[in-house]
Amino acid sequence: MMLPAIERKDELQRQWGFECACEACRGLEAGVQEYDLWTRYQKLDKLISRHARKKKFAEALTCVELQLEICKEARFCPAVTFERCFFDLFQMHHALGHVDEASLSATKAAEFAALVW
C-alpha cells in the first residue's frame, strides 16, 4: 500500500537523509502550510464568536488581529476574507470605544467589499 505523499517525503528524510526539492514536493509543502494557516484561521474564528458572545471584546480583537496576520501570510487569501477581518476589527474596536481604529477598519472593509461585489 502506498503512503500519502507527505509521509513518503518524511520517510525519505528519516531513513535516507534525503530531502526532496522537486516541484511536486515544494508544492506539497506549500499546500500543507496553507492548510495549517486555514486551520488556525478557523480556530480563531470560533474563539472570536465565543469571546464576542461573552462581551470579551479585547480578547476577540486580539484573535481578529491574528486572523488578519494569517491572511497576510497566506499565499492565497480572497478579498472577501480580508473584508470579513476588517469588518470584525471594526466591530471590536467600536465595542471597545476605539473610534479612530473603528473608522479605519470600516474604511478598509468597504475597500475590500468593493473588490468582491
Secondary structure, DSSP 8 states (H G I E B T S, - for coil): ----HHHHHHHHHHHH-----SHHHHHHHHHHHHHHHHHHHHHHHHHHHHHHHTT-HHHHHHHHHHHHHHHHHSS---HHHHHHHHHHHHHHHHHTT-HHHHHHHHHHHHHHHHHH-
